[in-house]
Amino acid sequence: MKRGRWLEPAVAEAVKEENPEWAPLIHKNDSYFRLPDLRLGSTPDYFIGDQGAPATGVLECKSMLPERFADYGEAAPLFQTLQVLVQMMTTGAAWGTIACMVMTRNLDLHLYAVPRHAAAEAKIAEAVAKFWEAVERGDQPPPVMPQDRKTLAEMFRTDNGETLDLSGDNALPELLEERRALRATTKTAEHRVAEIEDEVRMKMGAAAVATLPGYRITYKTQHRKETVIPARDIRVLRIAQKGQEANGQ
């Protein structure tokens, strides 16, 4: 967020410099726009032209490291295109542009045009309506893993003491069998890796460094400072086949 606050004006200035015909027309937006009936809103970064005028466009500013720019191609990523489509829907803008500054030595600037698209906007409106219907029903959206793992852990930090019957879940038995097979494979691999590393330690003895064709091995002494881990309650997931002792996970 800090990078966005600091660099957003720089991206807009770069757009002005690279497109002098736009320079007098680009101005910062400081308002939130919404469609009350649809319950959809947006806050564009900049307008190109007078807001509400027929030929006005919206300008969305992005900045990123080169490795993130790999997600771009001839068009911006879909989620950014949808973001600008929503901005055009809520402001009535005729067109939109995504300005992406890549943080290279030359500060490469890339512009992506986003035209109005009636069919896409209809799908957005339909999806938003379904979202609010789900909210009113109290439906919890399915989590996206692994992005939501930390959020779920925060939502359910303590157990409620209840026993949940999942015997009707058709997916879990297959998933747990896959987990069991993966853990068995992983344990075998980890055991063999440990054996190999023990052999290396034995051969090195007290030496700090060893070399051989294709490899350089270090086995140096490191000092670790004492740390005190504060007490806290955590939930521990244990999965075991019935009749067997549960293994910590």
C-alpha positions, 0 to 999 in steps of 0.5 A, spaced: 500 500 500 505 504 501 508 503 494 502 504 491 501 511 495 508 513 493 508 511 486 501 512 483 503 520 482 509 518 479 506 513 474 501 518 472 507 523 471 510 518 466 503 517 462 503 525 462 510 525 459 509 519 454 503 522 452 503 530 452 496 530 449 493 527 455 497 531 460 492 537 461 487 532 461 489 528 467 487 529 474 487 526 480 480 523 482 478 524 490 471 521 489 468 514 490 462 512 485 457 507 486 451 504 483 446 504 489 441 499 485 447 494 484 451 495 490 457 496 486 462 502 487 469 504 485 474 509 486 478 510 480 486 513 480 485 518 475 480 521 470 483 523 463 478 529 461 472 532 465 469 527 469 462 526 466 464 528 459 462 524 453 469 522 451 472 522 458 477 516 460 479 513 467 486 511 468 488 506 473 496 506 475 500 500 477 507 499 479 511 492 480 517 488 480 519 485 473 518 478 476 510 480 477 510 483 470 511 476 467 503 476 468 502 481 463 502 479 455 498 483 450 493 485 455 493 486 462 491 481 467 484 479 467 482 482 474 485 488 473 481 489 466 475 487 470 477 493 475 477 498 470 471 495 467 467 496 474 470 503 474 467 505 467 461 502 469 460 506 476 463 513 473 460 513 466 467 513 463 467 512 455 474 508 455 479 506 460 487 505 460 491 501 465 498 504 466 503 499 468 510 502 471 515 496 471 521 498 476 527 496 472 533 501 471 529 505 466 522 505 469 519 501 463 512 504 462 506 500 459 499 502 457 493 497 456 487 500 453 480 497 456 474 499 452 467 498 454 464 491 453 457 490 454 457 483 455 463 483 460 459 488 464 453 484 464 456 478 467 459 483 472 452 485 474 450 478 474 456 476 479 455 482 483 447 480 484 449 473 486 454 475 491 449 480 495 444 474 494 449 469 498 451 475 503 443 475 505 443 468 505 449 468 510 453 463 505 460 463 506 464 463 500 469 457 498 476 459 501 481 459 496 488 456 498 493 457 500 491 464 500 486 464 505 489 459 510 492 464 514 485 468 514 481 461 516 486 460 522 484 467 524 477 466 524 477 459 527 483 460 533 479 456 538 475 450 537 468 449 540 468 442 543 463 439 538 464 433 534 463 434 527 460 428 523 463 428 516 461 421 514 457 424 508 462 428 505 464 424 499 471 428 497 474 427 504 476 419 504 479 420 497 483 426 499 485 423 506 488 417 502 492 421 497 495 425 504 496 418 507 500 416 500 504 422 500 506 422 507 509 415 506 513 417 500 515 423 504 517 420 510 521 415 506 525 420 502 526 424 508 529 418 511 534 417 506 536 424 505 537 424 513 542 417 512 545 421 506 547 427 510 549 423 516 554 420 511 557 426 509 557 429 516 561 422 518 566 423 512 567 431 514 569 430 521 571 437 524 572 440 517 568 446 515 568 446 508 569 440 503 569 440 495 569 435 490 567 435 482 560 438 482 559 440 489 562 444 495 559 442 502 560 447 508 559 444 515 560 450 519 559 452 526 553 457 527 551 461 534 544 462 535 541 467 540 537 464 545 530 466 544 523 465 548 517 463 545 511 466 548 505 462 551 499 461 546 494 457 545 494 454 538 490 448 534 493 442 532 491 438 526 491 430 527 489 425 522 489 418 523 486 412 521 481 409 526 485 404 530 491 407 529 495 413 533 494 420 531 500 423 528 501 430 529 500 435 523 
